[in-house]
């Protein structure tokens, strides 16, 4: 599995728990704000999972600029791959 797909899967797992959704309802096109009405704490909770899994530092403000799971995953891949 590609790193980007793995990251999206992790985000979907965590978001499904946080927002009480079935994971099948979420995809790389899911919008944090429009689809999930995500609040700051939700971003932090998703970032925490990714930081723990991939042993990286993810800046909250930079992560939040990305509208969809796919855009956020691309950003995290850039951090991991340097």
N, C-alpha and C positions, 0 to 999 in steps of 0.2 A: 504494500500500500504506500502511495506517495505521502511524503511528509505533510503536504497541504491537506490532503484528504483526511489524514490522521488528526490533524488539528481541528478541522471542521467537525469531525466525529466527536472529539472531546468537548467542543463548544456546544454541540447539539445535546450531548448527554447531560451537561451541566444546566443548560438552559431549559431542557425538558423538566428537570427537577425543580428549578427555581420558578418557572412560570406555569407549572402544572399542565404541561402539554405532552402529547404523544410525540416521541422523537420523529415519527414518520411525517408529522406536520411541519417539521423544520428542515431547512436545507441551506446551501451556501447562499441562496438568494434571500434568506430571512433577514429582515431589517430589524436592528435592535430597537429603534424608536417607533417606527410605523407599525411593525407587526407585534412587537412584544411590549411596547411602552416601557422600555428598560429605564431604570433609575440608576443613579451613580453607584449605589451599593451593588446592583446587579452586575455592572461592568467589573467592579472590584472582585466579585465572587468568581466570575469567569476568568479574569486575569490570574487570580490566585491558583486556579486549577492548572492553567497553562504554564505558569512560572514553576510550579512544583513538578509538573510532568517533564518539562524540558530544561529545567535548571537555567533559566534566563531571567533577566529583569525586563519587564514590560512597563513602559511609561503610560500611566493612566490617560493623560491628556492626548497623547499620540494615538493610543488604541481607540479612544472614543471618537476620533475623527473619522473612523471607518464606519460606513453606514450598514454594511451587511456582513454576515459571517464570512463570506468569501473574501471580501476586502480585508477584513481583520486577519484572516488566515494568511493572506499574502504578506501582510505586515509582519506577522509573527515568524513566518518562514525567513524573511529578510533578516530579522534579528538572530535567529538560530544559525543561519548559514553565514552570517557576518557580511 
